Amino acid sequence: MKSAVVIFPASNCDRDAAVALEQVTGEKPAMVWHADTDLPDVDLVVLPGGFAHGDYLRCGAMAALSNIVRDIKAKAEKGLTVLGICNGFQVLTEAGMLPGALMRNAELKFVCKPVGIEVAESQSVFTRRYENGQHIVFPVANGVGNYVADEETLDRLEGEGRVLFRYAGGDNPNGSARNIAGIVNEKRNVLGLMPHPERVCDPLLGGTDGRALFEGLLESLS
């Protein structure tokens, strides 16, 4: 599986994503600058966490207009697999690749802690190594992670099995609608996820619950 990680000004999780990908795939991912116009020939691209462009205007709004995101959007429409984590999730919504929006956390505070996650749907390239209803732990680190959408959109996401991850056991750190932590697009090749699976891929970091996500991608895309 060939992969790439996009770097925006003020990305701070690009190296975390790159390390996780190399640990699982055995190959270093391409590191792609936001101003580049063409994505390399890859099977997976990761939009990492951070504070792209300092979170000016709205989180991810400026990044969504970058050269590389335009190319990613066009290639995702043709089937490219895309994973947006935290700030990357914000970019995907701002670019119109996923419905809804990320707003300020309900308590208006930055939250940084491990949270319980429920795997709501295992039938995807992102969750195939998990089981439906499985409880895992991913860390979150955000101030703008409150997922919102209109009721019709929320009903459609749930009805189509496009909610892949939920905050579990009342552990919703952002106030996200219906405890939503991660969703996919209609083609199911684009995932936006607020918690950080790349930070729990090595036992030295305190957990390995995120490793299965990358292993599933490796199996699906190799």
PyMOL commands that place a pseudoatom at each C-alpha (Angstrom):
pseudoatom trace, name=CA, resn=MET, resi=1, chain=A, elem=C, hetatm=0, pos=[0.000, 0.000, 0.000]
pseudoatom trace, name=CA, resn=LYS, resi=2, chain=A, elem=C, hetatm=0, pos=[1.399, 3.352, -1.042]
pseudoatom trace, name=CA, resn=SER, resi=3, chain=A, elem=C, hetatm=0, pos=[0.418, 6.238, 1.189]
pseudoatom trace, name=CA, resn=ALA, resi=4, chain=A, elem=C, hetatm=0, pos=[0.901, 9.969, 1.588]
pseudoatom trace, name=CA, resn=VAL, resi=5, chain=A, elem=C, hetatm=0, pos=[0.517, 12.456, 4.422]
pseudoatom trace, name=CA, resn=VAL, resi=6, chain=A, elem=C, hetatm=0, pos=[-0.347, 16.068, 3.638]
pseudoatom trace, name=CA, resn=ILE, resi=7, chain=A, elem=C, hetatm=0, pos=[1.422, 18.840, 5.544]
pseudoatom trace, name=CA, resn=PHE, resi=8, chain=A, elem=C, hetatm=0, pos=[-0.273, 22.194, 6.056]
pseudoatom trace, name=CA, resn=PRO, resi=9, chain=A, elem=C, hetatm=0, pos=[1.277, 25.213, 7.789]
pseudoatom trace, name=CA, resn=ALA, resi=10, chain=A, elem=C, hetatm=0, pos=[0.821, 24.416, 11.528]
pseudoatom trace, name=CA, resn=SER, resi=11, chain=A, elem=C, hetatm=0, pos=[0.095, 20.711, 11.066]
pseudoatom trace, name=CA, resn=ASN, resi=12, chain=A, elem=C, hetatm=0, pos=[1.386, 19.014, 14.203]
pseudoatom trace, name=CA, resn=CYS, resi=13, chain=A, elem=C, hetatm=0, pos=[0.370, 15.378, 13.775]
pseudoatom trace, name=CA, resn=ASP, resi=14, chain=A, elem=C, hetatm=0, pos=[1.830, 14.729, 10.334]
pseudoatom trace, name=CA, resn=ARG, resi=15, chain=A, elem=C, hetatm=0, pos=[4.823, 12.915, 11.798]
pseudoatom trace, name=CA, resn=ASP, resi=16, chain=A, elem=C, hetatm=0, pos=[2.579, 10.852, 14.104]
pseudoatom trace, name=CA, resn=ALA, resi=17, chain=A, elem=C, hetatm=0, pos=[0.583, 9.705, 11.078]
pseudoatom trace, name=CA, resn=ALA, resi=18, chain=A, elem=C, hetatm=0, pos=[3.741, 8.981, 9.090]
pseudoatom trace, name=CA, resn=VAL, resi=19, chain=A, elem=C, hetatm=0, pos=[5.238, 6.888, 11.902]
pseudoatom trace, name=CA, resn=ALA, resi=20, chain=A, elem=C, hetatm=0, pos=[2.034, 4.861, 12.295]
pseudoatom trace, name=CA, resn=LEU, resi=21, chain=A, elem=C, hetatm=0, pos=[1.845, 4.213, 8.560]
pseudoatom trace, name=CA, resn=GLU, resi=22, chain=A, elem=C, hetatm=0, pos=[5.470, 3.120, 8.365]
pseudoatom trace, name=CA, resn=GLN, resi=23, chain=A, elem=C, hetatm=0, pos=[5.085, 0.816, 11.378]
pseudoatom trace, name=CA, resn=VAL, resi=24, chain=A, elem=C, hetatm=0, pos=[2.119, -0.945, 9.800]
pseudoatom trace, name=CA, resn=THR, resi=25, chain=A, elem=C, hetatm=0, pos=[3.092, -0.949, 6.113]
pseudoatom trace, name=CA, resn=GLY, resi=26, chain=A, elem=C, hetatm=0, pos=[6.875, -1.118, 6.371]
pseudoatom trace, name=CA, resn=GLU, resi=27, chain=A, elem=C, hetatm=0, pos=[7.172, 1.791, 3.935]
pseudoatom trace, name=CA, resn=LYS, resi=28, chain=A, elem=C, hetatm=0, pos=[7.618, 5.489, 4.557]
pseudoatom trace, name=CA, resn=PRO, resi=29, chain=A, elem=C, hetatm=0, pos=[4.693, 7.527, 3.258]
pseudoatom trace, name=CA, resn=ALA, resi=30, chain=A, elem=C, hetatm=0, pos=[5.217, 10.421, 0.873]
pseudoatom trace, name=CA, resn=MET, resi=31, chain=A, elem=C, hetatm=0, pos=[5.101, 13.754, 2.696]
pseudoatom trace, name=CA, resn=VAL, resi=32, chain=A, elem=C, hetatm=0, pos=[3.155, 16.194, 0.527]
pseudoatom trace, name=CA, resn=TRP, resi=33, chain=A, elem=C, hetatm=0, pos=[3.184, 19.981, 0.979]
pseudoatom trace, name=CA, resn=HIS, resi=34, chain=A, elem=C, hetatm=0, pos=[-0.196, 21.750, 0.822]
pseudoatom trace, name=CA, resn=ALA, resi=35, chain=A, elem=C, hetatm=0, pos=[0.870, 23.963, -2.090]
pseudoatom trace, name=CA, resn=ASP, resi=36, chain=A, elem=C, hetatm=0, pos=[1.764, 21.008, -4.315]
pseudoatom trace, name=CA, resn=THR, resi=37, chain=A, elem=C, hetatm=0, pos=[-0.643, 20.614, -7.193]
pseudoatom trace, name=CA, resn=ASP, resi=38, chain=A, elem=C, hetatm=0, pos=[-0.439, 16.869, -7.828]
pseudoatom trace, name=CA, resn=LEU, resi=39, chain=A, elem=C, hetatm=0, pos=[-0.710, 14.032, -5.363]
pseudoatom trace, name=CA, resn=PRO, resi=40, chain=A, elem=C, hetatm=0, pos=[1.726, 11.148, -5.940]
pseudoatom trace, name=CA, resn=ASP, resi=41, chain=A, elem=C, hetatm=0, pos=[0.377, 7.816, -7.151]
pseudoatom trace, name=CA, resn=VAL, resi=42, chain=A, elem=C, hetatm=0, pos=[-0.837, 6.442, -3.807]
pseudoatom trace, name=CA, resn=ASP, resi=43, chain=A, elem=C, hetatm=0, pos=[-3.603, 4.233, -2.446]
pseudoatom trace, name=CA, resn=LEU, resi=44, chain=A, elem=C, hetatm=0, pos=[-4.235, 6.261, 0.709]
pseudoatom trace, name=CA, resn=VAL, resi=45, chain=A, elem=C, hetatm=0, pos=[-3.820, 9.886, 1.703]
pseudoatom trace, name=CA, resn=VAL, resi=46, chain=A, elem=C, hetatm=0, pos=[-3.993, 11.148, 5.288]
pseudoatom trace, name=CA, resn=LEU, resi=47, chain=A, elem=C, hetatm=0, pos=[-4.978, 14.684, 6.260]
pseudoatom trace, name=CA, resn=PRO, resi=48, chain=A, elem=C, hetatm=0, pos=[-3.446, 14.945, 9.747]
pseudoatom trace, name=CA, resn=GLY, resi=49, chain=A, elem=C, hetatm=0, pos=[-4.340, 16.784, 12.906]
pseudoatom trace, name=CA, resn=GLY, resi=50, chain=A, elem=C, hetatm=0, pos=[-3.060, 20.216, 13.819]
pseudoatom trace, name=CA, resn=PHE, resi=51, chain=A, elem=C, hetatm=0, pos=[-4.059, 23.817, 13.288]
pseudoatom trace, name=CA, resn=ALA, resi=52, chain=A, elem=C, hetatm=0, pos=[-3.807, 24.350, 9.533]
pseudoatom trace, name=CA, resn=HIS, resi=53, chain=A, elem=C, hetatm=0, pos=[-3.143, 28.013, 8.764]
pseudoatom trace, name=CA, resn=GLY, resi=54, chain=A, elem=C, hetatm=0, pos=[-3.527, 28.781, 12.463]
pseudoatom trace, name=CA, resn=ASP, resi=55, chain=A, elem=C, hetatm=0, pos=[-7.250, 27.934, 12.369]
pseudoatom trace, name=CA, resn=TYR, resi=56, chain=A, elem=C, hetatm=0, pos=[-7.947, 31.394, 10.973]
pseudoatom trace, name=CA, resn=LEU, resi=57, chain=A, elem=C, hetatm=0, pos=[-11.425, 32.054, 9.548]
pseudoatom trace, name=CA, resn=ARG, resi=58, chain=A, elem=C, hetatm=0, pos=[-12.793, 28.596, 10.451]
pseudoatom trace, name=CA, resn=CYS, resi=59, chain=A, elem=C, hetatm=0, pos=[-10.800, 25.497, 11.252]
pseudoatom trace, name=CA, resn=GLY, resi=60, chain=A, elem=C, hetatm=0, pos=[-9.816, 23.886, 7.952]
pseudoatom trace, name=CA, resn=ALA, resi=61, chain=A, elem=C, hetatm=0, pos=[-11.426, 26.589, 5.789]
pseudoatom trace, name=CA, resn=MET, resi=62, chain=A, elem=C, hetatm=0, pos=[-8.182, 27.874, 4.271]
pseudoatom trace, name=CA, resn=ALA, resi=63, chain=A, elem=C, hetatm=0, pos=[-6.678, 24.394, 3.945]
pseudoatom trace, name=CA, resn=ALA, resi=64, chain=A, elem=C, hetatm=0, pos=[-9.771, 23.230, 2.069]
pseudoatom trace, name=CA, resn=LEU, resi=65, chain=A, elem=C, hetatm=0, pos=[-8.895, 25.692, -0.716]
pseudoatom trace, name=CA, resn=SER, resi=66, chain=A, elem=C, hetatm=0, pos=[-5.293, 24.514, -1.080]
pseudoatom trace, name=CA, resn=ASN, resi=67, chain=A, elem=C, hetatm=0, pos=[-3.932, 23.116, -4.326]
pseudoatom trace, name=CA, resn=ILE, resi=68, chain=A, elem=C, hetatm=0, pos=[-3.432, 19.632, -2.939]
pseudoatom trace, name=CA, resn=VAL, resi=69, chain=A, elem=C, hetatm=0, pos=[-6.923, 19.344, -1.435]
pseudoatom trace, name=CA, resn=ARG, resi=70, chain=A, elem=C, hetatm=0, pos=[-8.428, 20.227, -4.812]
pseudoatom trace, name=CA, resn=ASP, resi=71, chain=A, elem=C, hetatm=0, pos=[-6.467, 17.338, -6.334]
pseudoatom trace, name=CA, resn=ILE, resi=72, chain=A, elem=C, hetatm=0, pos=[-7.383, 15.003, -3.458]
pseudoatom trace, name=CA, resn=LYS, resi=73, chain=A, elem=C, hetatm=0, pos=[-11.069, 15.859, -3.846]
pseudoatom trace, name=CA, resn=ALA, resi=74, chain=A, elem=C, hetatm=0, pos=[-10.978, 15.075, -7.570]
pseudoatom trace, name=CA, resn=LYS, resi=75, chain=A, elem=C, hetatm=0, pos=[-9.179, 11.773, -6.998]
pseudoatom trace, name=CA, resn=ALA, resi=76, chain=A, elem=C, hetatm=0, pos=[-11.446, 10.800, -4.093]
pseudoatom trace, name=CA, resn=GLU, resi=77, chain=A, elem=C, hetatm=0, pos=[-14.397, 11.106, -6.451]
pseudoatom trace, name=CA, resn=LYS, resi=78, chain=A, elem=C, hetatm=0, pos=[-12.656, 8.458, -8.573]
pseudoatom trace, name=CA, resn=GLY, resi=79, chain=A, elem=C, hetatm=0, pos=[-12.106, 6.159, -5.588]
pseudoatom trace, name=CA, resn=LEU, resi=80, chain=A, elem=C, hetatm=0, pos=[-8.961, 7.308, -3.747]
pseudoatom trace, name=CA, resn=THR, resi=81, chain=A, elem=C, hetatm=0, pos=[-9.103, 6.401, -0.050]
pseudoatom trace, name=CA, resn=VAL, resi=82, chain=A, elem=C, hetatm=0, pos=[-8.809, 9.427, 2.239]
pseudoatom trace, name=CA, resn=LEU, resi=83, chain=A, elem=C, hetatm=0, pos=[-8.467, 9.578, 6.032]
pseudoatom trace, name=CA, resn=GLY, resi=84, chain=A, elem=C, hetatm=0, pos=[-8.904, 12.924, 7.770]
pseudoatom trace, name=CA, resn=ILE, resi=85, chain=A, elem=C, hetatm=0, pos=[-8.008, 12.985, 11.467]
pseudoatom trace, name=CA, resn=CYS, resi=86, chain=A, elem=C, hetatm=0, pos=[-9.051, 15.850, 13.776]
pseudoatom trace, name=CA, resn=ASN, resi=87, chain=A, elem=C, hetatm=0, pos=[-8.062, 18.961, 11.781]
pseudoatom trace, name=CA, resn=GLY, resi=88, chain=A, elem=C, hetatm=0, pos=[-8.186, 16.706, 8.733]
pseudoatom trace, name=CA, resn=PHE, resi=89, chain=A, elem=C, hetatm=0, pos=[-11.859, 15.989, 9.519]
pseudoatom trace, name=CA, resn=GLN, resi=90, chain=A, elem=C, hetatm=0, pos=[-12.458, 19.740, 9.641]
pseudoatom trace, name=CA, resn=VAL, resi=91, chain=A, elem=C, hetatm=0, pos=[-10.769, 20.138, 6.255]
pseudoatom trace, name=CA, resn=LEU, resi=92, chain=A, elem=C, hetatm=0, pos=[-12.953, 17.411, 4.740]
pseudoatom trace, name=CA, resn=THR, resi=93, chain=A, elem=C, hetatm=0, pos=[-16.165, 19.105, 5.865]
pseudoatom trace, name=CA, resn=GLU, resi=94, chain=A, elem=C, hetatm=0, pos=[-14.970, 22.534, 4.717]
pseudoatom trace, name=CA, resn=ALA, resi=95, chain=A, elem=C, hetatm=0, pos=[-14.044, 21.049, 1.322]
pseudoatom trace, name=CA, resn=GLY, resi=96, chain=A, elem=C, hetatm=0, pos=[-17.517, 19.539, 0.975]
pseudoatom trace, name=CA, resn=MET, resi=97, chain=A, elem=C, hetatm=0, pos=[-16.159, 15.994, 0.966]
pseudoatom trace, name=CA, resn=LEU, resi=98, chain=A, elem=C, hetatm=0, pos=[-18.175, 15.127, 4.066]
pseudoatom trace, name=CA, resn=PRO, resi=99, chain=A, elem=C, hetatm=0, pos=[-21.498, 16.577, 5.273]
pseudoatom trace, name=CA, resn=GLY, resi=100, chain=A, elem=C, hetatm=0, pos=[-21.977, 18.638, 8.412]
pseudoatom trace, name=CA, resn=ALA, resi=101, chain=A, elem=C, hetatm=0, pos=[-19.499, 20.842, 10.237]
pseudoatom trace, name=CA, resn=LEU, resi=102, chain=A, elem=C, hetatm=0, pos=[-17.225, 20.910, 13.282]
pseudoatom trace, name=CA, resn=MET, resi=103, chain=A, elem=C, hetatm=0, pos=[-18.020, 23.629, 15.826]
pseudoatom trace, name=CA, resn=ARG, resi=104, chain=A, elem=C, hetatm=0, pos=[-16.555, 24.791, 19.129]
pseudoatom trace, name=CA, resn=ASN, resi=105, chain=A, elem=C, hetatm=0, pos=[-16.744, 22.160, 21.855]
pseudoatom trace, name=CA, resn=ALA, resi=106, chain=A, elem=C, hetatm=0, pos=[-19.928, 22.349, 23.890]
pseudoatom trace, name=CA, resn=GLU, resi=107, chain=A, elem=C, hetatm=0, pos=[-18.111, 23.530, 27.010]
pseudoatom trace, name=CA, resn=LEU, resi=108, chain=A, elem=C, hetatm=0, pos=[-15.912, 25.924, 24.988]
pseudoatom trace, name=CA, resn=LYS, resi=109, chain=A, elem=C, hetatm=0, pos=[-12.747, 24.248, 26.245]
pseudoatom trace, name=CA, resn=PHE, resi=110, chain=A, elem=C, hetatm=0, pos=[-9.871, 22.459, 24.562]
pseudoatom trace, name=CA, resn=VAL, resi=111, chain=A, elem=C, hetatm=0, pos=[-10.104, 18.770, 25.463]
pseudoatom trace, name=CA, resn=CYS, resi=112, chain=A, elem=C, hetatm=0, pos=[-7.057, 16.484, 25.505]
pseudoatom trace, name=CA, resn=LYS, resi=113, chain=A, elem=C, hetatm=0, pos=[-7.582, 13.021, 26.980]
pseudoatom trace, name=CA, resn=PRO, resi=114, chain=A, elem=C, hetatm=0, pos=[-8.263, 9.367, 26.095]
pseudoatom trace, name=CA, resn=VAL, resi=115, chain=A, elem=C, hetatm=0, pos=[-11.943, 8.686, 25.388]
pseudoatom trace, name=CA, resn=GLY, resi=116, chain=A, elem=C, hetatm=0, pos=[-14.041, 5.572, 24.973]
pseudoatom trace, name=CA, resn=ILE, resi=117, chain=A, elem=C, hetatm=0, pos=[-15.093, 4.861, 21.391]
pseudoatom trace, name=CA, resn=GLU, resi=118, chain=A, elem=C, hetatm=0, pos=[-17.650, 2.408, 20.044]
pseudoatom trace, name=CA, resn=VAL, resi=119, chain=A, elem=C, hetatm=0, pos=[-17.188, 0.910, 16.593]
pseudoatom trace, name=CA, resn=ALA, resi=120, chain=A, elem=C, hetatm=0, pos=[-20.633, 1.546, 15.125]
pseudoatom trace, name=CA, resn=GLU, resi=121, chain=A, elem=C, hetatm=0, pos=[-20.030, -0.084, 11.738]
pseudoatom trace, name=CA, resn=SER, resi=122, chain=A, elem=C, hetatm=0, pos=[-17.350, -2.616, 10.809]
pseudoatom trace, name=CA, resn=GLN, resi=123, chain=A, elem=C, hetatm=0, pos=[-18.268, -2.932, 7.128]
pseudoatom trace, name=CA, resn=SER, resi=124, chain=A, elem=C, hetatm=0, pos=[-15.716, -0.518, 5.694]
pseudoatom trace, name=CA, resn=VAL, resi=125, chain=A, elem=C, hetatm=0, pos=[-12.084, -0.451, 4.643]
pseudoatom trace, name=CA, resn=PHE, resi=126, chain=A, elem=C, hetatm=0, pos=[-11.389, 1.618, 7.755]
pseudoatom trace, name=CA, resn=THR, resi=127, chain=A, elem=C, hetatm=0, pos=[-13.063, -0.639, 10.327]
pseudoatom trace, name=CA, resn=ARG, resi=128, chain=A, elem=C, hetatm=0, pos=[-12.821, -4.145, 8.869]
pseudoatom trace, name=CA, resn=ARG, resi=129, chain=A, elem=C, hetatm=0, pos=[-10.395, -5.247, 11.606]
pseudoatom trace, name=CA, resn=TYR, resi=130, chain=A, elem=C, hetatm=0, pos=[-12.853, -4.223, 14.324]
pseudoatom trace, name=CA, resn=GLU, resi=131, chain=A, elem=C, hetatm=0, pos=[-16.184, -5.749, 15.329]
pseudoatom trace, name=CA, resn=ASN, resi=132, chain=A, elem=C, hetatm=0, pos=[-19.545, -4.001, 15.499]
pseudoatom trace, name=CA, resn=GLY, resi=133, chain=A, elem=C, hetatm=0, pos=[-20.049, -2.654, 18.991]
pseudoatom trace, name=CA, resn=GLN, resi=134, chain=A, elem=C, hetatm=0, pos=[-16.400, -3.108, 19.942]
pseudoatom trace, name=CA, resn=HIS, resi=135, chain=A, elem=C, hetatm=0, pos=[-15.204, -0.648, 22.567]
pseudoatom trace, name=CA, resn=ILE, resi=136, chain=A, elem=C, hetatm=0, pos=[-11.787, 0.920, 22.042]
pseudoatom trace, name=CA, resn=VAL, resi=137, chain=A, elem=C, hetatm=0, pos=[-9.910, 3.931, 23.377]
pseudoatom trace, name=CA, resn=PHE, resi=138, chain=A, elem=C, hetatm=0, pos=[-8.525, 6.754, 21.223]
pseudoatom trace, name=CA, resn=PRO, resi=139, chain=A, elem=C, hetatm=0, pos=[-7.170, 10.083, 22.500]
pseudoatom trace, name=CA, resn=VAL, resi=140, chain=A, elem=C, hetatm=0, pos=[-8.759, 13.373, 21.496]
pseudoatom trace, name=CA, resn=ALA, resi=141, chain=A, elem=C, hetatm=0, pos=[-7.064, 16.764, 21.361]
pseudoatom trace, name=CA, resn=ASN, resi=142, chain=A, elem=C, hetatm=0, pos=[-9.287, 19.528, 20.042]
pseudoatom trace, name=CA, resn=GLY, resi=143, chain=A, elem=C, hetatm=0, pos=[-11.222, 22.658, 20.812]
pseudoatom trace, name=CA, resn=VAL, resi=144, chain=A, elem=C, hetatm=0, pos=[-13.406, 22.479, 17.701]
pseudoatom trace, name=CA, resn=GLY, resi=145, chain=A, elem=C, hetatm=0, pos=[-14.650, 18.910, 17.578]
pseudoatom trace, name=CA, resn=ASN, resi=146, chain=A, elem=C, hetatm=0, pos=[-18.383, 19.297, 18.065]
pseudoatom trace, name=CA, resn=TYR, resi=147, chain=A, elem=C, hetatm=0, pos=[-19.913, 17.574, 15.034]
pseudoatom trace, name=CA, resn=VAL, resi=148, chain=A, elem=C, hetatm=0, pos=[-23.205, 19.126, 13.902]
pseudoatom trace, name=CA, resn=ALA, resi=149, chain=A, elem=C, hetatm=0, pos=[-25.570, 18.531, 10.999]
pseudoatom trace, name=CA, resn=ASP, resi=150, chain=A, elem=C, hetatm=0, pos=[-29.276, 18.946, 10.344]
pseudoatom trace, name=CA, resn=GLU, resi=151, chain=A, elem=C, hetatm=0, pos=[-31.595, 16.159, 11.435]
pseudoatom trace, name=CA, resn=GLU, resi=152, chain=A, elem=C, hetatm=0, pos=[-32.164, 14.925, 7.885]
pseudoatom trace, name=CA, resn=THR, resi=153, chain=A, elem=C, hetatm=0, pos=[-28.421, 14.538, 7.337]
pseudoatom trace, name=CA, resn=LEU, resi=154, chain=A, elem=C, hetatm=0, pos=[-27.966, 12.786, 10.678]
pseudoatom trace, name=CA, resn=ASP, resi=155, chain=A, elem=C, hetatm=0, pos=[-30.798, 10.380, 9.894]
pseudoatom trace, name=CA, resn=ARG, resi=156, chain=A, elem=C, hetatm=0, pos=[-29.283, 9.642, 6.497]
pseudoatom trace, name=CA, resn=LEU, resi=157, chain=A, elem=C, hetatm=0, pos=[-25.813, 9.022, 7.944]
pseudoatom trace, name=CA, resn=GLU, resi=158, chain=A, elem=C, hetatm=0, pos=[-27.219, 6.575, 10.456]
pseudoatom trace, name=CA, resn=GLY, resi=159, chain=A, elem=C, hetatm=0, pos=[-29.610, 4.924, 8.034]
pseudoatom trace, name=CA, resn=GLU, resi=160, chain=A, elem=C, hetatm=0, pos=[-26.841, 4.330, 5.486]
pseudoatom trace, name=CA, resn=GLY, resi=161, chain=A, elem=C, hetatm=0, pos=[-24.402, 2.958, 8.063]
pseudoatom trace, name=CA, resn=ARG, resi=162, chain=A, elem=C, hetatm=0, pos=[-22.029, 5.864, 7.533]
pseudoatom trace, name=CA, resn=VAL, resi=163, chain=A, elem=C, hetatm=0, pos=[-21.377, 6.568, 11.217]
pseudoatom trace, name=CA, resn=LEU, resi=164, chain=A, elem=C, hetatm=0, pos=[-18.323, 4.386, 11.821]
pseudoatom trace, name=CA, resn=PHE, resi=165, chain=A, elem=C, hetatm=0, pos=[-17.321, 5.591, 15.283]
pseudoatom trace, name=CA, resn=ARG, resi=166, chain=A, elem=C, hetatm=0, pos=[-19.253, 7.004, 18.256]
pseudoatom trace, name=CA, resn=TYR, resi=167, chain=A, elem=C, hetatm=0, pos=[-18.205, 8.297, 21.640]
pseudoatom trace, name=CA, resn=ALA, resi=168, chain=A, elem=C, hetatm=0, pos=[-19.159, 5.535, 24.066]
pseudoatom trace, name=CA, resn=GLY, resi=169, chain=A, elem=C, hetatm=0, pos=[-20.622, 5.376, 27.547]
pseudoatom trace, name=CA, resn=GLY, resi=170, chain=A, elem=C, hetatm=0, pos=[-21.511, 9.033, 27.743]
pseudoatom trace, name=CA, resn=ASP, resi=171, chain=A, elem=C, hetatm=0, pos=[-17.870, 9.987, 27.117]
pseudoatom trace, name=CA, resn=ASN, resi=172, chain=A, elem=C, hetatm=0, pos=[-18.639, 12.661, 24.508]
pseudoatom trace, name=CA, resn=PRO, resi=173, chain=A, elem=C, hetatm=0, pos=[-15.953, 15.301, 25.066]
pseudoatom trace, name=CA, resn=ASN, resi=174, chain=A, elem=C, hetatm=0, pos=[-17.182, 17.710, 22.394]
pseudoatom trace, name=CA, resn=GLY, resi=175, chain=A, elem=C, hetatm=0, pos=[-20.970, 17.574, 22.533]
pseudoatom trace, name=CA, resn=SER, resi=176, chain=A, elem=C, hetatm=0, pos=[-21.165, 16.039, 19.057]
pseudoatom trace, name=CA, resn=ALA, resi=177, chain=A, elem=C, hetatm=0, pos=[-24.624, 15.261, 17.724]
pseudoatom trace, name=CA, resn=ARG, resi=178, chain=A, elem=C, hetatm=0, pos=[-25.677, 11.666, 18.426]
pseudoatom trace, name=CA, resn=ASN, resi=179, chain=A, elem=C, hetatm=0, pos=[-22.217, 10.972, 19.899]
pseudoatom trace, name=CA, resn=ILE, resi=180, chain=A, elem=C, hetatm=0, pos=[-20.715, 10.918, 16.403]
pseudoatom trace, name=CA, resn=ALA, resi=181, chain=A, elem=C, hetatm=0, pos=[-16.912, 10.623, 16.337]
pseudoatom trace, name=CA, resn=GLY, resi=182, chain=A, elem=C, hetatm=0, pos=[-16.317, 9.573, 12.725]
pseudoatom trace, name=CA, resn=ILE, resi=183, chain=A, elem=C, hetatm=0, pos=[-18.262, 9.381, 9.450]
pseudoatom trace, name=CA, resn=VAL, resi=184, chain=A, elem=C, hetatm=0, pos=[-17.710, 8.304, 5.853]
pseudoatom trace, name=CA, resn=ASN, resi=185, chain=A, elem=C, hetatm=0, pos=[-18.930, 9.688, 2.558]
pseudoatom trace, name=CA, resn=GLU, resi=186, chain=A, elem=C, hetatm=0, pos=[-21.505, 7.988, 0.321]
pseudoatom trace, name=CA, resn=LYS, resi=187, chain=A, elem=C, hetatm=0, pos=[-18.821, 6.037, -1.560]
pseudoatom trace, name=CA, resn=ARG, resi=188, chain=A, elem=C, hetatm=0, pos=[-17.337, 4.979, 1.802]
pseudoatom trace, name=CA, resn=ASN, resi=189, chain=A, elem=C, hetatm=0, pos=[-13.778, 5.823, 0.722]
pseudoatom trace, name=CA, resn=VAL, resi=190, chain=A, elem=C, hetatm=0, pos=[-13.421, 9.046, 2.758]
pseudoatom trace, name=CA, resn=LEU, resi=191, chain=A, elem=C, hetatm=0, pos=[-13.389, 8.963, 6.562]
pseudoatom trace, name=CA, resn=GLY, resi=192, chain=A, elem=C, hetatm=0, pos=[-13.393, 11.959, 8.863]
pseudoatom trace, name=CA, resn=LEU, resi=193, chain=A, elem=C, hetatm=0, pos=[-12.505, 11.079, 12.452]
pseudoatom trace, name=CA, resn=MET, resi=194, chain=A, elem=C, hetatm=0, pos=[-12.026, 13.466, 15.356]
pseudoatom trace, name=CA, resn=PRO, resi=195, chain=A, elem=C, hetatm=0, pos=[-10.104, 11.154, 17.775]
pseudoatom trace, name=CA, resn=HIS, resi=196, chain=A, elem=C, hetatm=0, pos=[-6.503, 10.166, 16.962]
pseudoatom trace, name=CA, resn=PRO, resi=197, chain=A, elem=C, hetatm=0, pos=[-5.945, 6.474, 16.030]
pseudoatom trace, name=CA, resn=GLU, resi=198, chain=A, elem=C, hetatm=0, pos=[-2.348, 7.200, 14.996]
pseudoatom trace, name=CA, resn=ARG, resi=199, chain=A, elem=C, hetatm=0, pos=[-1.483, 8.000, 18.619]
pseudoatom trace, name=CA, resn=VAL, resi=200, chain=A, elem=C, hetatm=0, pos=[-2.401, 4.514, 19.818]
pseudoatom trace, name=CA, resn=CYS, resi=201, chain=A, elem=C, hetatm=0, pos=[-0.487, 2.276, 17.411]
pseudoatom trace, name=CA, resn=ASP, resi=202, chain=A, elem=C, hetatm=0, pos=[2.472, 1.444, 19.659]
pseudoatom trace, name=CA, resn=PRO, resi=203, chain=A, elem=C, hetatm=0, pos=[2.357, -0.088, 23.161]
pseudoatom trace, name=CA, resn=LEU, resi=204, chain=A, elem=C, hetatm=0, pos=[5.106, 2.331, 24.194]
pseudoatom trace, name=CA, resn=LEU, resi=205, chain=A, elem=C, hetatm=0, pos=[2.550, 5.112, 23.737]
pseudoatom trace, name=CA, resn=GLY, resi=206, chain=A, elem=C, hetatm=0, pos=[0.056, 3.455, 26.051]
pseudoatom trace, name=CA, resn=GLY, resi=207, chain=A, elem=C, hetatm=0, pos=[-2.204, 1.554, 23.680]
pseudoatom trace, name=CA, resn=THR, resi=208, chain=A, elem=C, hetatm=0, pos=[-2.636, -0.113, 20.312]
pseudoatom trace, name=CA, resn=ASP, resi=209, chain=A, elem=C, hetatm=0, pos=[-6.361, 0.292, 19.640]
pseudoatom trace, name=CA, resn=GLY, resi=210, chain=A, elem=C, hetatm=0, pos=[-5.678, 2.457, 16.594]
pseudoatom trace, name=CA, resn=ARG, resi=211, chain=A, elem=C, hetatm=0, pos=[-3.409, -0.026, 14.875]
pseudoatom trace, name=CA, resn=ALA, resi=212, chain=A, elem=C, hetatm=0, pos=[-6.303, -2.123, 13.542]
pseudoatom trace, name=CA, resn=LEU, resi=213, chain=A, elem=C, hetatm=0, pos=[-7.560, 0.833, 11.516]
pseudoatom trace, name=CA, resn=PHE, resi=214, chain=A, elem=C, hetatm=0, pos=[-4.278, 1.051, 9.602]
pseudoatom trace, name=CA, resn=GLU, resi=215, chain=A, elem=C, hetatm=0, pos=[-3.963, -2.736, 9.348]
pseudoatom trace, name=CA, resn=GLY, resi=216, chain=A, elem=C, hetatm=0, pos=[-7.422, -2.901, 7.797]
pseudoatom trace, name=CA, resn=LEU, resi=217, chain=A, elem=C, hetatm=0, pos=[-6.438, -0.290, 5.250]
pseudoatom trace, name=CA, resn=LEU, resi=218, chain=A, elem=C, hetatm=0, pos=[-3.289, -2.239, 4.447]
pseudoatom trace, name=CA, resn=GLU, resi=219, chain=A, elem=C, hetatm=0, pos=[-5.314, -5.398, 3.828]
pseudoatom trace, name=CA, resn=SER, resi=220, chain=A, elem=C, hetatm=0, pos=[-7.881, -3.595, 1.708]
pseudoatom trace, name=CA, resn=LEU, resi=221, chain=A, elem=C, hetatm=0, pos=[-5.570, -1.450, -0.401]
pseudoatom trace, name=CA, resn=SER, resi=222, chain=A, elem=C, hetatm=0, pos=[-2.529, -3.659, -0.972]
for i in range(1, 222): cmd.bond("trace and resi %d" % i, "trace and resi %d" % (i + 1))
show_as sticks, trace
zoom trace
